[in-house]
Amino acid sequence: MEKQDKNTPMCCGCDRGLAHEAVGRQDRQLNTYDWLADVPGNAELTDLVEVQFKHTRKGYYHNVNKLELKKGDVVAVEASPGHDIGVVTLTGRLVKMQLKKANIKSADDIKRIYRLARPTDMDKYKEAKSREHATMIESRQIAKNLGLQMKIGDVEYQGDCNKAIFYYIADERVDFRQLIKVLADTFHVRIEMKQIGARQEAGRIGGTGPCGRELCCATWMKNFISVSTTAARFQEISLNPQKLAGMCAKLKCCLNYEVDSYVEAGRRIPSKEVVLSTQDADFYHFKSDILAGTITYSTDKNMAVNLETITAERAKAIIEMNRRGEKPRSLTDDEKQKEAKPSVDLLQGDINRFDKAKKKKRPQRQQSKGNQQQEHNQAKAEQQERRQPRGDQQNRERQGRRPNNKQQRNHPKQNAPE
């Protein structure tokens, strides 16, 4: 692999995997996945190129000079006025689809690419980036002195230092005409004000979400999709504003991640308005587990009474029986019903049953302890008997014990002839 120039960023720093051809990296964020990257001749189908600038700002340009561009190339593009520096993030047929997504209909909005960035362009680009933070701090103080109810969240200089974009956040409409005049006199550049929302601000600042991971909008998300409480209802999540809100104080973007799976699984479950009729009573929907495919019914419409949990297939079978005018004996299937464990009703039981004393097993414990003590004493006596000296041999003979062989040979009566 050829040695890379220090001024030219790569897609991901490697020459293999998805991030090599199909996905490009810019500011640690993933871009649109190009699933046509390995198709021969894909880049020649159109001269449109997607170029990304700071954070989530993108632009679409014509490659009029027929440059051989690929992901990660730093290019100089047309701007008003002057030129800007950006990174190529997408080429080929998918750029036309991105144009529809960005709702760009006018041909005047699509400018052209001048050239690949030169070392002089990169030097000026670095100089412009070095001025952004100081400009943001000073512009905040200027807006505060003018008494404007707004917050300048970020500043982006154009690649040739002729223009600066000020991103601000405001809850209400702000008249910043005087602010533009003061900023133009202070920084001697062309000023453009662009309002952003709380989500864009969180993506620019970054942070850690309630899940413990870095914010999605600061790592890989590029386009924000509207999130509503309908997604939470489909997933049966409690509508608690504190739990549903993210770091931006808006609804979490991750509410949309699994809503399609819940909608698909919810189609296999009967409607909540259907009432199941049995020979005993009518059952109303109480709650359901969409992913597990189980439904819990209650005999009372407004509270939990005589709860019964059945599968969605069993509920559909009962609904079909009710349509034919039939009523099952119970909700649960009699053939597959398992024997329920006997439960103790605390209200109907004897209240004095807890006062009964337990049977004492103390004598058995004493007897066992006595046996252990007797065995211990016997073992101790045998041990002391082994330790007695030889002088006690006569005492043992007097007690009727058998003498040894030596004593038998020396005894006169035993050795005498008959």
N, C-alpha and C positions, 0 to 999 in steps of 0.2 A: 504494500500500500504506500502511496506517495506521501511524503511528509507534508503535513498541513501547515498552512500559514497561521501565525498567531492571531491575525486579525480576522480570520475566517472561521466562524463557528461550525462545528459539525452537527449532524442530526442528533447523535446520542453518544459519540465517542467510541463506537464499535462498528465493525464491518459485517455484522451478521444479525439475524433476528428480525423481528417485526419493525424495529426502529431504524433499520438500515434503509429500506426502500419505501415501505408503505406508510410509515409514521415518522414524522420529523419532530424534533424537540426545539423549543425556543423558550427561554426563561423558565426551564424546568416544567413546561406544560406540554401535554400531548396535543397534536393537531388532528385534523381530519384524517381518518384511516383511508389510504388510497388502495382499495382492493383491486384496482386495475394497474398497479405499478409494474407487474411482471408481464403485462400484455404487450407484445411487440407492436411498435408504432403508436402507442397510446399518446405520447407527448406531441406527435405530429398532427393529431386530429384537430387541434385548435391552438391558436397563438395566445390564448388567455392564460394568465399566470396569477396565482394567489400569493400575495406578499404580506408578511406580518411585521408589525412594528412593535412598539413597547406595549407589554402586557397583552390585552385582548384586541387591540386595534388592528384591523385587516384592511387591505385594499386589493383591487383587481385591475390588472394592467395588460396591455397588448405587447407581445414580444415582436415588435415590428422589425427589429434587426436580426431576427432568426438566431438568437443566441442559444447555445446548448446549455439549458438551465436544468438543474436538478435540486432536490431538497437540500436546504442548508446553504445555498449560494447567497452571498451578500451582493445586492444589486443597488444601483442608483436609479431611482424612478422619478418621474415627472411630478412636480408639486406646484402649488400656487401660493407664493412665487418660489422660484428656485427649484431645488431638487431635495429628495429625502432618501434616507438609507434604510433598507429593510432586508428581510430574510425570506427567501422563497420557501413556501410551505406546501404548495400543491400545484401540479401541472396536469394537463391532459383533459380527458372528457369530464371528470368530476367537477372541474371549475365551473362549467355551465350550470350544474346543479346547485353549486354554492351561490351563484349569482341569483338564482330564483329564491334561494333561502334568505339572502340578504336584501331581497326586494329592490334590486337595482334594475331599473327599466330604461333610464336615459343613457344614451351612448356617450354623452359628455362626462358622465361620472367615471368612465373607464379611460384612464390615461395610458401612457406608454412607458416602457422600460428603456432607459438610456444605455446602460452598460453595466458590466460587472464593476464592483467597487474597487477603486484604486487606493494605493497607500495614502495619497493626499486626502482622498475622501474619508478614509478611516480616521486620520488624524483630526480632521475637523469634526467628525462625528463624536469622537471621544471628548473633544473639548466642549461640545454642546452638552453631552451627558453629564460632564463634571459640574455644570452650572445649574442643574435642575434642582438639587436639594436646597441650595442657598436661595434660589429664586422662590421656591415654595415657602420657605420660612419668612422671607421678607414680604411676600405678597399677602400672607396671612395677617401680618401686622398692619399692612396698608388697608385691608378690608376691615379690620377691627377699628382703625382710626376713623374710617368713613361711616361706621355704625351700621354696616350691612349684616343682616342675619343669614350668613352663609359660611361655609367652611371649604377652604381650598384643600382638596385631598391629595392632588398630585399635579406635577408640571412636566410636560414633555416638549423638549426642543426639537425642532426639525433638524435634519442631518446637516444642513448648511448654515445653521444658527440665524436664519432670517425670520423664523416664526416660532411661536411658543403656544402650546395648547394648555389652558388652565382648566383642570377638572375640578368642579365644585359640587357641593351637596347643599341643598336648601329645601326646607319643608314648604315654603311658600314662594310666590313669584318675587324675584329680586330685580331691582333696577340697577344694573351695574355699568351704566354708561360712563359715569364719572370714574369708576374703578378702571375701566379700560384706558381712559386718557392718562390716569396716573401711572398705570403699569407700562404703557407705551413710552412715556417720558422717562421712566426710571430704568427700564431694561433695553430700550432702543431696538425693539423687535416688533413684528406684527403680532397682535394679540388675538387669540381665539378662545372664547369661553364655551365649555361643553359641560352640561349637567349630567351627573351620573347618579345612580340609585345606591341604596344601602348594600345591595349584593355586589355591585361593581367595586364599591369601596372595600368590602371585606376581601374580595379577590385580590385587590392591589396590596392591602396591608398584610393579609395572611393571618394565620393563627391555628389553634387546635380546637376541634369540635368536641361535642359531648361524647362522641364515640372514642376519643383518645387519639384519633388520627388527624393529620393535617387537613385543612379545609379543602374540599373538592374544587371549589372555585379558584383556589390558589395553586392547585397542582395540575389538574388535567381538564377541567371544564372550560370551554370557550364560549359557548352560546347558552344563555340562560333561558329556561323554559318556565312558563308561568305555573305556579303551584297553588292549588286550592284545597280547601278542607274536604272536597269530594274524595280526593285520594285517601285521606285519613278515614273517611267513612267506609270506603270499600275494604280497607284493611282492618276495620273495626278497632281503630285506635282511639283512645280517650281524647276528646277534644279539649285538651288542657293547653292553653296558650303558652304556658311556660315550658312545657315539654315539646311542643311542636315547633317552637321558634328556634332558629339557629343563632350564630354569633352576630348576624346582621339584623336581628330582631324581626326577621321575616320567616315565613314558613320554610322548613328545611327542604333543600333540593332533593334529598334522598327519599322523600315521600313518594316521588315518581319512579323510583328504581324498580320496585316490585309490584306496583299497582296493576300492571297488565296480567301478571300471574294470578293475582287475587280475583281480577275480573273474570278471567278464564275459568278459574276454579269455582267461582260463584254461580256460573251458569249451570253447574251440575246439581245445585241445591234448590229445592222448591222455594216458592215465594214465601215471604214472612207473613203475608196476609191470609194464607190458607189455614183453615181450621181442620184438624183431624178428628173425626167422630169415631168413637168406639162404643161398645155395649155398656161400658161403665160411665164414661163422661166424654166431654169434648176437650181437646187439648189445643192450646195456643202456643205460638212460637215464643220461646223465651231467649235463647241464644244459640249460636251455631259456631262451629269450628270449620272454617272454609277449607283449610288445607287438609285437615284430617277427614273431612266429609261426614261429620256427625252433627246432629241437631238435638237440642234439648227443648222439650215441650213442658208446659205447665197447665194445670187444670184451671188456673185463674189467669185472667187476661192481663192483670196489672201487677201481679206479684208472684213469687216463687212458691208454688204449692204442688205437692206430689210430682216432683220433677222426674221425667223419663227421658233418657238419652238413647236415640236410635240413629241408624245410618241413613244417608240420603236415599239409598235404594229402597229401604224399608218404608220411608216416608212416601216415596212415589208410589209404592205398591198400595199403601193404605189410601192414598188420594184416588187411585184408580178404582179401588173397591168402593169408596164413597160415591164415586160417579155412577157406579152400577147399582147403587142403593144398598150396598152391603156394609156391615160394620164388623170389624174384627173384635175378638174378645178383649185384646189389650194391644198396646203399641208394640211391645216386644214380641218377637217371633216365638210361638210356643214350642216349636220343634228345636230351636237353637238356644232357647233360654237356659241359662245356667242357674243352678241352685244358689239362691241368695243366702248369704251368711246370716244367722239369727242375730237380730239387733235387740238391744236392751232399751226399753222405754223408761227413762228416768222419772217421768211424771207419773206413770201408772205403778211403779214398783213400790215396795214397802220402804217407808222413810227410815225405819229403825234397823234396816239390814246392815247398816254400817256400824251399829253399836255392838254387834255380837263379837265376843272375844274369841280369839283363835285358840285352838287346842294346844295345851302345853306339852311339849315333848322333852321336858326336863329330865324325867327318870331315865329315859334311854341314854341321854347324854351322860348322866351320872354313872350308869352302868358301864358304858363304854370307857369312861374315864377310870373306873375302878379296875377293869380288866387291864388297861394299859399300865396302871400303877403296879398291879400284881406281877405282870410280866417284867416290869422294870426291876422290881425287888428280887425276883428269882435270878435274873441275869447278873445282878450285882453280887448276890451270894455266891454264885458259881465262880465269879471272877476273884472274890476274896479267898475262896477255897484253893484255887490254883496258886495263890501267892503265899500259902502257909509254909513254914520251914520244915526241915527233915526231922527235927526233934519231936514232932507231933505224930510220928509213924506209929509209936506204941499206942497212942490214944485211938488211932484209927483201927489198930488190931483188937483193942479191947471192945470196940463197938461192933465187932463181928466181921471185920473186913478180912479178906484173904491175904496172908503174908506173901512176901515175894519169894523167889527161888532160893536165895541165899539163906534166908531164915529157915526154910524147910530142910536144907542140908545140915544145919547146925543143931536141929532139935533132936534130943536123945531118944525120945519115945518113937519118933517116926523112923529113925535109922536102925533100931534094935530089931533082931530076927525074931520071927514068931516061933 
